[in-house]
Amino acid sequence: MISGIILGAGASKRMGAPKQTMMIAGKPMLERVLDVFAQSSLDETVLVINPVLGWKGGKRARLRIAFNTRSNEGISASVKVGIDALDRRSEAVVIGLADKPLLRTSTIESLLDSHRRTRADIVVPVFRGKRGNPVLFRRGLYQRLCRLKGDVGAKVLIESNEYSVAEVPVNDVGILLDVDTPADLRRARRIVLARSALRKRKTRK
């Protein structure tokens, strides 16, 4: 069983307002990320959010909500909440961020394929030589992930040289683009509109 976790409990300090609910081409940013995970072959997805967000997304198959009431302790608290909420049969988890609305489902599938082939402890997507997110972790690292402290993500494990890491080249700039500021949001909106226009042109041909 392969799981997914979406970390969406951030305070959006640089945005100045909850970015999870901000619209991109007619859809909240968080919904776009949920769509990407839902369209993948993951067996379950846990969305970690802060209850004060008041998010009222519709019900989805294979999706569970886990609330992080200690988001002031940093991203590590959300990672722990997500890990604790996983199905006990989970063998690996893809941990993603709610502020990457340009991510492609094909990237998640590439991580899963590499996991099955390499059995590496960690599988990381790479776009033009740069590592990005989401990242896959094998079950053996769950306890280590839960021991992270403060506003520290799993990057410390990837760079620790303690675990085997497989890099997967992907054609997905979305693994690198976070939406943290109003300028980032405007850029994401432009890219989504450009992608939509390109799809329409291909359909007409």
Secondary structure, DSSP 8 states (H G I E B T S, - for coil): -EEEEEEE----TTTTS-GGG-EETTEEHHHHHHHHHHTS--SEEEEEE-GGG-------TTEEEEE-TTGGG-HHHHHHHHHHTS-TT--EEEEEETT-TT--HHHHHHHHHHHHHH--SEEEEEETTEE-S-EEEEGGGHHHHHT--SS--THHHHTSSSS-EEEEE-S-GGGT----SHHHHHHHHHHHHHHHHHHHHHHH-
